[in-house]
Amino acid sequence: MIWVKFVLCFTTILLAGTKLAKYGDAIAEKTGLGRMWVGLVLIAVITTMPELVTSVSSVALVHSADLALGTLLGSCCFNLSLLALLDILHRRT
């Protein structure tokens, strides 16, 4: 049963990613913005959604604002650290 759920989630992510890329190209063409800029914004929004859902549910269900704040700050710190590391690695190449 777990493998069925895994395959279902994998297929959903694959299809959603494909659609997201196609719609991102369409948005870039219609707005005149660069494809990289639109992709960056879409990726940022999509990757932030799990943290947002976790934060809202922790406040609404558990009444734990500390958990919500920790999730948001931890995510931001991790993303900035990853960005700094990638920048350092990119400059060396």
A tleap script that builds the chain and sets N, CA, C and O, in Angstrom:
source leaprc.protein.ff14SB
mol = sequence {
  NMET ILE TRP VAL LYS PHE VAL LEU CYS PHE
  THR THR ILE LEU LEU ALA GLY THR LYS LEU
  ALA LYS TYR GLY ASP ALA ILE ALA GLU LYS
  THR GLY LEU GLY ARG MET TRP VAL GLY LEU
  VAL LEU ILE ALA VAL ILE THR THR MET PRO
  GLU LEU VAL THR SER VAL SER SER VAL ALA
  LEU VAL HIE SER ALA ASP LEU ALA LEU GLY
  THR LEU LEU GLY SER CYS CYS PHE ASN LEU
  SER LEU LEU ALA LEU LEU ASP ILE LEU HIE
  ARG ARG CTHR
}
set mol.1.N position { 0.818 -1.200 0.000 }
set mol.1.CA position { 0.000 0.000 0.000 }
set mol.1.C position { 0.863 1.267 0.000 }
set mol.1.O position { 0.518 2.265 -0.632 }
set mol.2.N position { 1.995 1.209 0.722 }
set mol.2.CA position { 2.856 2.385 0.797 }
set mol.2.C position { 3.444 2.709 -0.568 }
set mol.2.O position { 3.646 3.878 -0.895 }
set mol.3.N position { 3.722 1.678 -1.370 }
set mol.3.CA position { 4.295 1.908 -2.698 }
set mol.3.C position { 3.283 2.543 -3.636 }
set mol.3.O position { 3.648 3.331 -4.508 }
set mol.4.N position { 2.027 2.205 -3.462 }
set mol.4.CA position { 0.981 2.824 -4.282 }
set mol.4.C position { 0.911 4.316 -3.974 }
set mol.4.O position { 0.809 5.139 -4.883 }
set mol.5.N position { 0.967 4.658 -2.698 }
set mol.5.CA position { 0.959 6.072 -2.306 }
set mol.5.C position { 2.200 6.790 -2.829 }
set mol.5.O position { 2.122 7.929 -3.289 }
set mol.6.N position { 3.348 6.109 -2.752 }
set mol.6.CA position { 4.587 6.700 -3.242 }
set mol.6.C position { 4.504 6.983 -4.733 }
set mol.6.O position { 4.858 8.074 -5.179 }
set mol.7.N position { 4.039 6.009 -5.505 }
set mol.7.CA position { 3.925 6.185 -6.957 }
set mol.7.C position { 2.916 7.279 -7.277 }
set mol.7.O position { 3.136 8.072 -8.192 }
set mol.8.N position { 1.825 7.333 -6.542 }
set mol.8.CA position { 0.820 8.373 -6.752 }
set mol.8.C position { 1.403 9.763 -6.467 }
set mol.8.O position { 1.187 10.694 -7.243 }
set mol.9.N position { 2.131 9.906 -5.370 }
set mol.9.CA position { 2.758 11.196 -5.050 }
set mol.9.C position { 3.820 11.561 -6.075 }
set mol.9.O position { 3.914 12.718 -6.484 }
set mol.10.N position { 4.623 10.585 -6.496 }
set mol.10.CA position { 5.661 10.828 -7.495 }
set mol.10.C position { 5.046 11.308 -8.801 }
set mol.10.O position { 5.536 12.257 -9.412 }
set mol.11.N position { 3.978 10.655 -9.224 }
set mol.11.CA position { 3.310 11.032 -10.470 }
set mol.11.C position { 2.714 12.430 -10.362 }
set mol.11.O position { 2.805 13.222 -11.300 }
set mol.12.N position { 2.112 12.729 -9.234 }
set mol.12.CA position { 1.527 14.051 -9.030 }
set mol.12.C position { 2.595 15.140 -9.075 }
set mol.12.O position { 2.396 16.180 -9.703 }
set mol.13.N position { 3.716 14.907 -8.419 }
set mol.13.CA position { 4.806 15.890 -8.424 }
set mol.13.C position { 5.370 16.059 -9.823 }
set mol.13.O position { 5.656 17.179 -10.245 }
set mol.14.N position { 5.532 14.962 -10.544 }
set mol.14.CA position { 6.060 15.024 -11.904 }
set mol.14.C position { 5.135 15.817 -12.822 }
set mol.14.O position { 5.591 16.674 -13.579 }
set mol.15.N position { 3.846 15.534 -12.755 }
set mol.15.CA position { 2.884 16.257 -13.596 }
set mol.15.C position { 2.785 17.730 -13.196 }
set mol.15.O position { 2.713 18.607 -14.057 }
set mol.16.N position { 2.782 17.996 -11.896 }
set mol.16.CA position { 2.689 19.386 -11.440 }
set mol.16.C position { 3.928 20.181 -11.842 }
set mol.16.O position { 3.817 21.347 -12.219 }
set mol.17.N position { 5.094 19.568 -11.765 }
set mol.17.CA position { 6.320 20.251 -12.177 }
set mol.17.C position { 6.328 20.570 -13.658 }
set mol.17.O position { 6.766 21.644 -14.070 }
set mol.18.N position { 5.841 19.630 -14.456 }
set mol.18.CA position { 5.767 19.852 -15.900 }
set mol.18.C position { 4.805 20.988 -16.225 }
set mol.18.O position { 5.111 21.857 -17.041 }
set mol.19.N position { 3.649 20.974 -15.585 }
set mol.19.CA position { 2.663 22.044 -15.810 }
set mol.19.C position { 3.203 23.390 -15.329 }
set mol.19.O position { 2.998 24.413 -15.982 }
set mol.20.N position { 3.893 23.389 -14.188 }
set mol.20.CA position { 4.448 24.628 -13.652 }
set mol.20.C position { 5.449 25.239 -14.625 }
set mol.20.O position { 5.461 26.452 -14.829 }
set mol.21.N position { 6.283 24.405 -15.219 }
set mol.21.CA position { 7.262 24.911 -16.191 }
set mol.21.C position { 6.566 25.475 -17.424 }
set mol.21.O position { 6.962 26.520 -17.942 }
set mol.22.N position { 5.529 24.784 -17.892 }
set mol.22.CA position { 4.808 25.249 -19.079 }
set mol.22.C position { 4.083 26.562 -18.795 }
set mol.22.O position { 4.119 27.482 -19.611 }
set mol.23.N position { 3.428 26.648 -17.643 }
set mol.23.CA position { 2.719 27.875 -17.300 }
set mol.23.C position { 3.689 29.018 -17.013 }
set mol.23.O position { 3.383 30.176 -17.300 }
set mol.24.N position { 4.850 28.703 -16.453 }
set mol.24.CA position { 5.868 29.730 -16.229 }
set mol.24.C position { 6.339 30.338 -17.535 }
set mol.24.O position { 6.522 31.552 -17.627 }
set mol.25.N position { 6.540 29.494 -18.556 }
set mol.25.CA position { 6.918 30.009 -19.879 }
set mol.25.C position { 5.822 30.902 -20.453 }
set mol.25.O position { 6.105 31.947 -21.038 }
set mol.26.N position { 4.567 30.482 -20.281 }
set mol.26.CA position { 3.451 31.278 -20.796 }
set mol.26.C position { 3.363 32.628 -20.077 }
set mol.26.O position { 3.125 33.657 -20.709 }
set mol.27.N position { 3.554 32.620 -18.768 }
set mol.27.CA position { 3.522 33.873 -18.009 }
set mol.27.C position { 4.655 34.792 -18.452 }
set mol.27.O position { 4.458 35.999 -18.594 }
set mol.28.N position { 5.833 34.227 -18.670 }
set mol.28.CA position { 6.979 35.034 -19.105 }
set mol.28.C position { 6.725 35.659 -20.469 }
set mol.28.O position { 7.077 36.818 -20.691 }
set mol.29.N position { 6.124 34.918 -21.379 }
set mol.29.CA position { 5.832 35.457 -22.711 }
set mol.29.C position { 4.789 36.564 -22.653 }
set mol.29.O position { 4.943 37.598 -23.304 }
set mol.30.N position { 3.728 36.351 -21.876 }
set mol.30.CA position { 2.632 37.324 -21.842 }
set mol.30.C position { 2.996 38.594 -21.079 }
set mol.30.O position { 2.513 39.674 -21.419 }
set mol.31.N position { 3.834 38.482 -20.061 }
set mol.31.CA position { 4.179 39.665 -19.275 }
set mol.31.C position { 5.433 40.364 -19.775 }
set mol.31.O position { 5.680 41.519 -19.427 }
set mol.32.N position { 6.215 39.686 -20.577 }
set mol.32.CA position { 7.453 40.274 -21.067 }
set mol.32.C position { 8.604 40.160 -20.081 }
set mol.32.O position { 9.699 40.660 -20.339 }
set mol.33.N position { 8.362 39.506 -18.956 }
set mol.33.CA position { 9.433 39.288 -17.986 }
set mol.33.C position { 10.318 38.144 -18.467 }
set mol.33.O position { 9.890 37.331 -19.286 }
set mol.34.N position { 11.509 38.079 -17.980 }
set mol.34.CA position { 12.409 37.001 -18.358 }
set mol.34.C position { 11.949 35.667 -17.792 }
set mol.34.O position { 11.314 35.605 -16.740 }
set mol.35.N position { 12.281 34.607 -18.507 }
set mol.35.CA position { 11.901 33.270 -18.049 }
set mol.35.C position { 12.571 32.932 -16.722 }
set mol.35.O position { 11.979 32.268 -15.871 }
set mol.36.N position { 13.802 33.389 -16.553 }
set mol.36.CA position { 14.515 33.099 -15.310 }
set mol.36.C position { 13.853 33.801 -14.122 }
set mol.36.O position { 13.736 33.220 -13.043 }
set mol.37.N position { 13.428 35.027 -14.318 }
set mol.37.CA position { 12.765 35.782 -13.249 }
set mol.37.C position { 11.445 35.117 -12.851 }
set mol.37.O position { 11.169 34.946 -11.663 }
set mol.38.N position { 10.647 34.749 -13.824 }
set mol.38.CA position { 9.366 34.094 -13.537 }
set mol.38.C position { 9.609 32.753 -12.854 }
set mol.38.O position { 8.919 32.405 -11.896 }
set mol.39.N position { 10.584 32.007 -13.346 }
set mol.39.CA position { 10.904 30.722 -12.724 }
set mol.39.C position { 11.357 30.879 -11.290 }
set mol.39.O position { 10.979 30.088 -10.425 }
set mol.40.N position { 12.165 31.891 -11.032 }
set mol.40.CA position { 12.645 32.143 -9.679 }
set mol.40.C position { 11.489 32.452 -8.735 }
set mol.40.O position { 11.435 31.930 -7.622 }
set mol.41.N position { 10.571 33.296 -9.179 }
set mol.41.CA position { 9.426 33.653 -8.337 }
set mol.41.C position { 8.526 32.443 -8.111 }
set mol.41.O position { 8.089 32.201 -6.986 }
set mol.42.N position { 8.244 31.678 -9.170 }
set mol.42.CA position { 7.391 30.498 -9.014 }
set mol.42.C position { 8.034 29.462 -8.100 }
set mol.42.O position { 7.361 28.892 -7.240 }
set mol.43.N position { 9.314 29.217 -8.276 }
set mol.43.CA position { 10.000 28.252 -7.425 }
set mol.43.C position { 10.007 28.727 -5.977 }
set mol.43.O position { 9.815 27.928 -5.060 }
set mol.44.N position { 10.225 30.018 -5.767 }
set mol.44.CA position { 10.228 30.555 -4.403 }
set mol.44.C position { 8.869 30.370 -3.738 }
set mol.44.O position { 8.792 29.975 -2.575 }
set mol.45.N position { 7.810 30.652 -4.466 }
set mol.45.CA position { 6.463 30.509 -3.900 }
set mol.45.C position { 6.152 29.046 -3.621 }
set mol.45.O position { 5.642 28.714 -2.551 }
set mol.46.N position { 6.451 28.176 -4.563 }
set mol.46.CA position { 6.128 26.760 -4.409 }
set mol.46.C position { 6.927 26.126 -3.277 }
set mol.46.O position { 6.379 25.336 -2.508 }
set mol.47.N position { 8.205 26.455 -3.161 }
set mol.47.CA position { 9.010 25.839 -2.105 }
set mol.47.C position { 8.714 26.417 -0.726 }
set mol.47.O position { 9.069 25.803 0.280 }
set mol.48.N position { 8.078 27.573 -0.654 }
set mol.48.CA position { 7.728 28.162 0.633 }
set mol.48.C position { 6.377 27.667 1.144 }
set mol.48.O position { 6.074 27.812 2.328 }
set mol.49.N position { 5.578 27.096 0.280 }
set mol.49.CA position { 4.243 26.649 0.681 }
set mol.49.C position { 4.252 25.640 1.836 }
set mol.49.O position { 3.426 25.783 2.737 }
set mol.50.N position { 5.134 24.627 1.869 }
set mol.50.CA position { 5.114 23.710 3.020 }
set mol.50.C position { 5.392 24.409 4.349 }
set mol.50.O position { 4.759 24.092 5.356 }
set mol.51.N position { 6.327 25.354 4.364 }
set mol.51.CA position { 6.603 26.087 5.595 }
set mol.51.C position { 5.404 26.933 6.013 }
set mol.51.O position { 5.096 27.044 7.199 }
set mol.52.N position { 4.737 27.523 5.038 }
set mol.52.CA position { 3.562 28.336 5.341 }
set mol.52.C position { 2.444 27.482 5.932 }
set mol.52.O position { 1.815 27.873 6.915 }
set mol.53.N position { 2.199 26.327 5.339 }
set mol.53.CA position { 1.155 25.428 5.848 }
set mol.53.C position { 1.509 24.939 7.249 }
set mol.53.O position { 0.642 24.877 8.121 }
set mol.54.N position { 2.778 24.591 7.471 }
set mol.54.CA position { 3.211 24.146 8.795 }
set mol.54.C position { 3.038 25.252 9.825 }
set mol.54.O position { 2.592 24.994 10.944 }
set mol.55.N position { 3.383 26.461 9.464 }
set mol.55.CA position { 3.272 27.580 10.398 }
set mol.55.C position { 1.824 27.889 10.740 }
set mol.55.O position { 1.481 28.084 11.906 }
set mol.56.N position { 0.987 27.933 9.729 }
set mol.56.CA position { -0.430 28.234 9.973 }
set mol.56.C position { -1.079 27.133 10.800 }
set mol.56.O position { -1.846 27.419 11.719 }
set mol.57.N position { -0.779 25.877 10.483 }
set mol.57.CA position { -1.391 24.782 11.241 }
set mol.57.C position { -0.853 24.722 12.665 }
set mol.57.O position { -1.590 24.350 13.578 }
set mol.58.N position { 0.411 25.078 12.879 }
set mol.58.CA position { 0.938 25.053 14.245 }
set mol.58.C position { 0.282 26.125 15.107 }
set mol.58.O position { 0.065 25.920 16.301 }
set mol.59.N position { -0.028 27.252 14.511 }
set mol.59.CA position { -0.710 28.300 15.275 }
set mol.59.C position { -2.186 27.955 15.459 }
set mol.59.O position { -2.732 28.129 16.548 }
set mol.60.N position { -2.833 27.468 14.406 }
set mol.60.CA position { -4.271 27.210 14.467 }
set mol.60.C position { -4.614 25.976 15.296 }
set mol.60.O position { -5.574 25.999 16.066 }
set mol.61.N position { -3.847 24.902 15.148 }
set mol.61.CA position { -4.203 23.650 15.812 }
set mol.61.C position { -3.550 23.481 17.177 }
set mol.61.O position { -4.196 23.026 18.121 }
set mol.62.N position { -2.294 23.837 17.286 }
set mol.62.CA position { -1.544 23.572 18.510 }
set mol.62.C position { -1.380 24.828 19.355 }
set mol.62.O position { -0.957 24.748 20.509 }
set mol.63.N position { -1.709 25.982 18.796 }
set mol.63.CA position { -1.547 27.273 19.476 }
set mol.63.C position { -0.093 27.481 19.902 }
set mol.63.O position { 0.194 27.871 21.034 }
set mol.64.N position { 0.803 27.211 18.972 }
set mol.64.CA position { 2.232 27.333 19.255 }
set mol.64.C position { 2.861 28.310 18.272 }
set mol.64.O position { 3.310 27.926 17.191 }
set mol.65.N position { 2.885 29.562 18.660 }
set mol.65.CA position { 3.490 30.581 17.801 }
set mol.65.C position { 5.000 30.393 17.715 }
set mol.65.O position { 5.618 30.752 16.712 }
set mol.66.N position { 5.600 29.823 18.776 }
set mol.66.CA position { 7.044 29.574 18.754 }
set mol.66.C position { 7.421 28.596 17.650 }
set mol.66.O position { 8.438 28.772 16.980 }
set mol.67.N position { 6.608 27.574 17.463 }
set mol.67.CA position { 6.872 26.595 16.413 }
set mol.67.C position { 6.774 27.244 15.038 }
set mol.67.O position { 7.587 26.966 14.157 }
set mol.68.N position { 5.789 28.099 14.857 }
set mol.68.CA position { 5.628 28.785 13.572 }
set mol.68.C position { 6.813 29.700 13.294 }
set mol.68.O position { 7.341 29.713 12.182 }
set mol.69.N position { 7.230 30.458 14.289 }
set mol.69.CA position { 8.360 31.364 14.116 }
set mol.69.C position { 9.652 30.593 13.867 }
set mol.69.O position { 10.463 30.990 13.030 }
set mol.70.N position { 9.842 29.503 14.585 }
set mol.70.CA position { 11.025 28.677 14.387 }
set mol.70.C position { 11.074 28.059 13.006 }
set mol.70.O position { 12.142 27.963 12.401 }
set mol.71.N position { 9.928 27.642 12.508 }
set mol.71.CA position { 9.866 27.066 11.162 }
set mol.71.C position { 10.243 28.102 10.117 }
set mol.71.O position { 11.041 27.824 9.222 }
set mol.72.N position { 9.678 29.283 10.226 }
set mol.72.CA position { 9.967 30.327 9.241 }
set mol.72.C position { 11.417 30.801 9.309 }
set mol.72.O position { 12.074 30.937 8.276 }
set mol.73.N position { 11.913 31.051 10.506 }
set mol.73.CA position { 13.295 31.519 10.637 }
set mol.73.C position { 14.292 30.434 10.246 }
set mol.73.O position { 15.305 30.722 9.608 }
set mol.74.N position { 14.012 29.201 10.621 }
set mol.74.CA position { 14.902 28.103 10.248 }
set mol.74.C position { 14.955 27.910 8.749 }
set mol.74.O position { 16.023 27.670 8.186 }
set mol.75.N position { 13.825 28.011 8.109 }
set mol.75.CA position { 13.775 27.872 6.657 }
set mol.75.C position { 14.541 28.995 5.976 }
set mol.75.O position { 15.297 28.756 5.034 }
set mol.76.N position { 14.347 30.210 6.448 }
set mol.76.CA position { 15.066 31.351 5.854 }
set mol.76.C position { 16.571 31.221 6.055 }
set mol.76.O position { 17.344 31.476 5.132 }
set mol.77.N position { 16.987 30.830 7.244 }
set mol.77.CA position { 18.429 30.670 7.505 }
set mol.77.C position { 19.028 29.571 6.637 }
set mol.77.O position { 20.126 29.729 6.103 }
set mol.78.N position { 18.316 28.464 6.495 }
set mol.78.CA position { 18.819 27.376 5.655 }
set mol.78.C position { 18.921 27.819 4.201 }
set mol.78.O position { 19.925 27.557 3.539 }
set mol.79.N position { 17.892 28.484 3.705 }
set mol.79.CA position { 17.910 28.928 2.308 }
set mol.79.C position { 19.036 29.928 2.051 }
set mol.79.O position { 19.708 29.851 1.023 }
set mol.80.N position { 19.244 30.859 2.973 }
set mol.80.CA position { 20.337 31.823 2.808 }
set mol.80.C position { 21.704 31.145 2.876 }
set mol.80.O position { 22.616 31.507 2.133 }
set mol.81.N position { 21.846 30.166 3.763 }
set mol.81.CA position { 23.115 29.434 3.850 }
set mol.81.C position { 23.381 28.655 2.574 }
set mol.81.O position { 24.508 28.630 2.078 }
set mol.82.N position { 22.357 28.025 2.048 }
set mol.82.CA position { 22.500 27.279 0.798 }
set mol.82.C position { 22.848 28.214 -0.354 }
set mol.82.O position { 23.684 27.883 -1.195 }
set mol.83.N position { 22.214 29.371 -0.394 }
set mol.83.CA position { 22.505 30.351 -1.434 }
set mol.83.C position { 23.947 30.847 -1.343 }
set mol.83.O position { 24.621 30.989 -2.363 }
set mol.84.N position { 24.416 31.109 -0.132 }
set mol.84.CA position { 25.802 31.554 0.047 }
set mol.84.C position { 26.784 30.469 -0.384 }
set mol.84.O position { 27.787 30.766 -1.032 }
set mol.85.N position { 26.507 29.226 -0.033 }
set mol.85.CA position { 27.378 28.118 -0.426 }
set mol.85.C position { 27.418 27.957 -1.939 }
set mol.85.O position { 28.489 27.778 -2.519 }
set mol.86.N position { 26.265 28.019 -2.573 }
set mol.86.CA position { 26.223 27.899 -4.030 }
set mol.86.C position { 26.943 29.062 -4.705 }
set mol.86.O position { 27.583 28.882 -5.741 }
set mol.87.N position { 26.841 30.251 -4.122 }
set mol.87.CA position { 27.555 31.403 -4.672 }
set mol.87.C position { 29.062 31.203 -4.582 }
set mol.87.O position { 29.790 31.503 -5.529 }
set mol.88.N position { 29.526 30.703 -3.458 }
set mol.88.CA position { 30.963 30.442 -3.294 }
set mol.88.C position { 31.431 29.390 -4.293 }
set mol.88.O position { 32.476 29.552 -4.923 }
set mol.89.N position { 30.670 28.322 -4.441 }
set mol.89.CA position { 31.045 27.264 -5.377 }
set mol.89.C position { 30.997 27.753 -6.820 }
set mol.89.O position { 31.829 27.358 -7.637 }
set mol.90.N position { 30.038 28.600 -7.132 }
set mol.90.CA position { 29.905 29.104 -8.502 }
set mol.90.C position { 31.061 30.037 -8.863 }
set mol.90.O position { 31.522 30.036 -10.005 }
set mol.91.N position { 31.522 30.816 -7.920 }
set mol.91.CA position { 32.629 31.746 -8.185 }
set mol.91.C position { 33.937 31.011 -8.449 }
set mol.91.O position { 34.809 31.528 -9.148 }
set mol.92.N position { 34.081 29.823 -7.903 }
set mol.92.CA position { 35.309 29.053 -8.102 }
set mol.92.C position { 35.378 28.433 -9.488 }
set mol.92.O position { 36.470 28.152 -9.983 }
set mol.93.N position { 34.248 28.218 -10.113 }
set mol.93.CA position { 34.256 27.571 -11.433 }
set mol.93.C position { 34.432 28.561 -12.546 }
set mol.93.O position { 34.460 28.177 -13.715 }
savepdb mol mol.pdb
quit
